[in-house]
């Protein structure tokens, strides 16, 4: 007769199966507002296995008619993860995000494309030559190309050669646009004291008038969309600035011609700055951030530290204003029970909310943006 097993004996533990890539991606989709860094790191650790499920979910999001804040947040983390994985197969979706001109993602996606290195250079050239990119999307694709080119003179020259014909077309388009505008009536503007009006004041009134026209025009989907559209003069100005960053010599004669014909918006760039850029051989391109996950971890920590201090400050302010009032009431009636702890029951500050520093920008475009990188 076999002895019975000891009551203290236990079955060996079977290690839990690692989560499937789609399961980890689903976790990110379910909580796109400041997700745990470990979730992001676990997806990155899967390597190529994570690329397919991540691209599938990003495609589902992009196929929607409009992107809400949560969708943009998920796309932001997806773009960052694909950049860390150096996933070349992500280029079609990354270019689509640039074409759609998603304002809070465009600079970041351009940096991620640029961070893929020389494998992304020819695909970027194809996009620039296709004619599908105009305005801000072309400007951001150009930014990605300049990151890839770095200080390589051959690559920098190639970018300029691709865009020189576009420059000639925009000069002609801008010339035609300006010639078709009705002549403006010349009026002598004077202030209340009889002197010439301040130029800054006059420009502010012009901007206010343009904004009122945008608000009253039913053809505009949203004011933000209307303001994002570049007219030919603005588009030409951006392209001139990009070509000057490269110091592209074959384009300089066309650029000088555009200035001579007053086709450049001097609010953005002037002839002197263009000349300086050419004289020093163009502008160096800073490489994109090296460790995006570590940067995200730091910004997430800073955000929650700020939230903790803000809640403590709100509580102290409440108690300091409540104290004198309780003192006055004590002379007339018994004091009320002590106040309950104040809790912040509103939604947490997200990447799409106004930044806590008071700049007026969204958080992800300010303290989570490249201007705050170290």
Phi, psi and omega in degrees: 000127183285140179292146177289148179296146180298139180295342181272349181291145180227151179291143178297137181288134177267122181298140180294141179293139178297147181297147177289153180305318181296327179294318179294320178296322178298323177298320179292321179295321184289334183222074184276355182263104182054059177293161178299133178303331181296326178296316179296316181295323179295322179293316179297323181296338179286344178065225184298335180297334182276341188296311182301304179301323181293315179296323179298315180290324177294323177297318178301318180294316182291335180285349177290153183294327180218153181257125174268180184299319180296321179296317179296322178298314179298318179299322179301311181290324177298317178299315180297317180295316179297326176294319178294327180276354182053046186276102180295328181293352178278351186305317179303317180290322179296319177293325178295321178297321177295317180297325180282352175055053176284106194304321185276000181238344192299314181294319182294315182293327176296320179292323179293318177299315178298326180290346178288343176089199188296339178297339181269352189294307181298317175302322177295317179300321178297320179296317181292328181277343185292335184083000180281338183262126174224168175057223182300318178304317178295321179299319181285324174297322176297320179298317178298318180297320181293326177296315180297316184295324181056233180259010181288112184296327181293316179292320179297319179294324180296318178300313180299319180297324179291323186268348179301315176299325177296321178300314179298319179295319181291325177299314180295318180297317180293319178301315180294319180298315182292320180295331182277349181286142178294145180297139179275139178288131179274120179232144179273112182271127179231151178271182185295338181268002176094352180273177178294141181290149178295132184298320180298319179296318180296318179295322179298320179294323178296317179297316179301320180294319178296320179295321177297321178295320178296319182292328184269354183270111182291346181285344179276127179296310176214156178299320182297317179296320180295320181289338180279346181280132180261133173280169184305322181296316179293320180297317178297319181298316179297318182292320177300316180297317179296317180292326176293326176301328179271350186053046183286105187300316182299340181269351189295321180298318177296321179296315178299321179297319180297321177292318181299328181267009179057045180261000184255138176281104185290351175295327185265323185205147177238169185297322182299315181293326177295316180298319179298317180298319179293320183297326181265011175080023179097179182257134177290147180259126177282134179293154178295166181301136185287305185248090183295322181297316179295321177297316178298316179302319180294314181295324178295317179297316179298321180297311183290330173295319177297316180300320180297315179294322181296316180296320178296319179295319178297322180293317180295320178298318179298315182292324181290328179277333181282329184304305180302323181295319178295326179296319179292320181292334183296334180284341186250329185206163178301145180295145178289167177298154181302146182293148177289156177300131180283127179242142177277102184263358178283174180292149178291152176296122181257177181296336182264000179275161177304139184296146182293344184280352178087014182286341184093350179272162171294152185303318184288347177260001182237267182286349172255004182264179186290339180293342181256007182286148179236000000 
